[in-house]
Amino acid sequence: MRSWNPFKKKTVEEEETTATDPTELKEPTDSDGFMQRGWAYRARGLQDLAESDFRRALSYSPESVDANYALGLVMKSQGNKEEAVELFRKSLELIKQGKIEDPSKSEMMSRLILSRINELTAGD
């Protein structure tokens, strides 16, 4: 399964597609589609819609580090610290199980997740 990369530079055609009203985006049919639309919703501050799409992505791929992490970010922004920490810890456990093949991404995500957990549990 391919993974969506939020840092990938978009083509002009992709920019035009993502510049539309996110509520008019085509209904996804797989985990990657729900992740992409969830990020589009989150970028526009539509946290409830992002939450729904990230949960749908998890229903397709429950062991997705990215989907668990993304939903954790939404829970954090909605003030649901306990669920956010749980999702971040699950992401970290999935990384330890080798669910991310790229060692650089694995290390980066582990550090990022640990900082999120520390921020929510210790306030640092």
C-alpha positions in Angstrom: 0.0 0.0 0.0 1.3 3.4 -0.9 1.5 6.1 1.8 0.4 9.7 1.4 3.2 12.2 1.9 2.1 15.6 3.1 5.5 17.0 2.3 5.5 16.1 -1.3 5.5 19.1 -3.7 2.2 19.2 -5.6 1.7 19.7 -9.3 -0.4 22.6 -10.6 -3.2 20.1 -11.3 -3.1 18.7 -7.7 -3.1 22.3 -6.3 -6.2 23.1 -8.3 -7.9 20.0 -7.1 -7.1 20.6 -3.4 -8.0 24.3 -3.7 -11.7 23.5 -3.9 -14.1 23.4 -1.0 -13.2 20.2 0.9 -16.8 19.4 1.5 -17.2 18.9 -2.2 -14.3 16.4 -2.5 -15.1 13.0 -4.0 -16.0 10.3 -1.6 -12.9 8.2 -0.9 -12.9 4.4 -1.4 -9.8 3.4 0.5 -7.5 4.3 3.4 -5.3 6.6 1.4 -8.3 8.5 0.0 -9.7 9.0 3.5 -6.3 10.1 4.8 -5.9 12.7 2.0 -9.4 14.1 2.5 -8.9 14.0 6.3 -5.7 16.1 6.0 -7.6 18.5 3.7 -10.3 18.9 6.3 -7.8 19.4 9.1 -5.9 22.0 7.1 -9.1 24.0 6.8 -9.9 23.7 10.5 -12.8 21.2 9.9 -11.8 18.9 12.8 -15.0 16.9 13.1 -14.8 16.0 9.4 -11.1 15.2 9.7 -11.8 13.0 12.7 -14.5 11.1 10.7 -12.1 10.5 7.8 -9.2 9.4 9.9 -11.4 7.0 11.7 -12.6 5.6 8.4 -9.0 5.3 7.3 -8.3 3.3 10.4 -11.2 1.0 9.7 -9.4 0.1 6.4 -5.9 0.0 7.9 -6.0 -0.3 11.8 -2.2 -0.8 11.9 -1.5 2.4 10.0 1.0 4.6 11.9 0.0 7.6 9.9 -3.8 7.2 10.5 -3.3 6.7 14.3 -1.0 9.7 14.5 -3.3 11.9 12.4 -6.4 11.0 14.6 -4.2 11.6 17.6 -3.5 15.2 16.4 -7.3 15.8 15.9 -8.0 14.4 19.4 -5.3 16.7 20.8 -6.8 19.7 19.0 -10.2 18.9 20.3 -9.0 18.7 23.9 -9.3 14.9 24.2 -5.9 14.4 25.7 -6.5 10.8 26.9 -7.5 9.5 23.5 -4.7 11.5 21.8 -2.1 9.9 24.1 -3.6 6.5 23.5 -3.4 7.0 19.7 0.1 8.3 19.9 1.2 5.4 22.0 -0.4 3.0 19.5 1.5 4.7 16.7 4.8 4.3 18.6 4.1 0.6 19.2 3.3 0.1 15.5 6.7 1.7 14.7 8.4 -0.7 17.1 6.7 -3.6 15.4 8.3 -2.5 12.1 5.2 -1.0 10.4 7.4 1.7 8.9 10.1 0.3 6.6 12.1 3.5 6.1 14.5 3.8 9.1 14.7 7.6 8.7 10.9 8.0 8.8 10.7 5.6 11.6 13.2 7.6 13.7 11.6 10.9 12.8 8.1 9.7 13.6 9.2 8.1 16.9 10.7 11.4 18.1 7.7 13.4 17.0 5.3 11.0 18.7 7.3 11.0 21.9 7.4 14.8 22.0 3.5 14.8 21.5 3.1 12.3 24.4 5.4 14.3 26.6 3.6 17.5 25.8 0.3 16.0 26.7 1.4 14.1 29.8 4.0 16.4 31.3 3.2 19.7 29.8 6.7 20.1 28.3 
